[in-house]
């Protein structure tokens, strides 16, 4: 069916249905977007991009840029034009309404009944980009970005058993409202939990209630295949990914199960599943992660791979026996959200210059330090991606391998079979490497081999658990490494932390009391000449006032003066003083700069750093 024929067909269907918006229909939720001057009939047959150029809304250069972006992101041209800011979406929708000869809807003035939303599942709504608006008799009116998509209309008709009447809406606005109504990509987890409880009551499902040790493997396998358990776990994993969660905690207690999300570094309780689901939930996750469901006495580690739309998300699963069952923590490793561009990390100019110079050296050692969860691995991956090309051989030893990077030989350390960091390093040196990354220097053997590699023409990157950059040197020497080897091998040490960013949607000025400033050791003169900010809390940040995270970096480049001090086994304070004189910013100083720029709050800086750092 050609476009004019389809358009005429849809137009006849709309006129017959009588749903075209009109000013005299008080009770209808639809609002027609007002038209401008009439457009000739042959315009409707033109390409969308040519239409906008012809109407003078965009230039030919903007069209070509949008076409390139649309092809790269595999999105529609109209959506790309709005996203790039070349076209106002109302103009786009008005023109499309004329082209397709269908009514346009302003979703900002429409409120959808929750019962109507349930007619079309979230997965289907996102797949076809449709939003059900209202049901009248056997007719379901849906908003669509492309009302001529007869395949989507037929799918909806078959799935819902309703006659489908499409109306047109801008794709940019449609996607926004789909996320609002369906919770990013489907049902809200509280709704899923409610549905499970209803199904449980209706079907009289019986979950395993015996003590963990007495549950048979056969009984568990039967329980984990039950529809509510499968639905709950699938919904939990999908919901966590869509909300930008970094870790999922499932914790069994004596009389309840608690599920918590870690978002932007902070844990928050999200739900409490029924207690009788405990054994089935644990076993379902263990089956997905290819773990032994019969073994409940020792910790286990595994992985789950989940395909979502056009991306694959990894979940690193860890189980730990506790007194009331097994606690499960799932770390979400979403490569699509991994930022590998060092320029976007927020390094201060001198720190970024020093770091870039160090990783581009042909040999030596670069160390990244900080506590667990401070983004050390991401920084190392970003450094590797910066220097990764076909001219070099890059090898990594990791425990575990969090992300697979193309062009890099990654080795998973397995201590139980003797493949330790030290053993992997020894093997690497026989594999003609240029760049070596060691997940962590934990002992003198690993540290000794890494330093020897750095002194024999290899670039070595690794992590260490220390509080700041100067104390890293002291830690290496205390570990048993010779000071002259440390001085010769180490080129740069970076200490880092992650702070929560202020939500841009609810950002307001903040004030602090004298007691707070004094206890936190914040310079009074700095505070008086600085405007500080905080987040009030809104829907976009779930009332927390924070959205996303920002790194703090203490970058200590090891020059000739510091090398002399290291060889003399100088104290940490002496090393810090020398580094500061050479322009190093401590974590506290970098944090105050971020607060000064309005990126984070003073509370976050004080929480994550000390006056010394």
Secondary structure, DSSP 8 states (H G I E B T S, - for coil): --HHHHHHHHHHHHHHHT----TT-TT---------S---GGGGGS-HHHHHHHTTSS-HHHHHHHHHHHHHHT--HHHHHHHTTSS-HHHHHHHHHHHHT--B--GGG----HHHHTTS-HHHHHHHTEEEEEEETTEEEEEES-TT-HHHHHHHHHHH-SEEEEEE--HHHHHHHHHHHHTTTS--HHHHHHHHHHHHHHHT-----S-GGG--HHHHHHHHTSHHHHHHHHHHHHHHHHTT-SEEEEEE-SS-EEEEEEETTEEEEEE---GGGHHHHHHHHHHHTT--TT--SS-EEEEEEEEETTEEEEEEEEEEEETTEEEEEEEEE-GGG----GGGS---HHHHHHHHHHHTSSSEEEEEE-STTSSHHHHHHHHHHHH--TTS-EEEEESS--S--TT-EEEE-BGGGTB-HHHHHHHHTTTT-SEEEES---SHHHHHHHHHHHHTT-EEEEEE--SSHHHHHHHHHHTT--HHHHHHHEEEEEEEEEEEEE-GGGEEEE---HHHHHHHT--HHHHHT--EEEE---TTTTTSSEEEEEEEEEEEE--HHHHHHHHTT--HHHHHHHHHHTT---HHHHHHHHHHTTSS-HHHHHHH--TT-
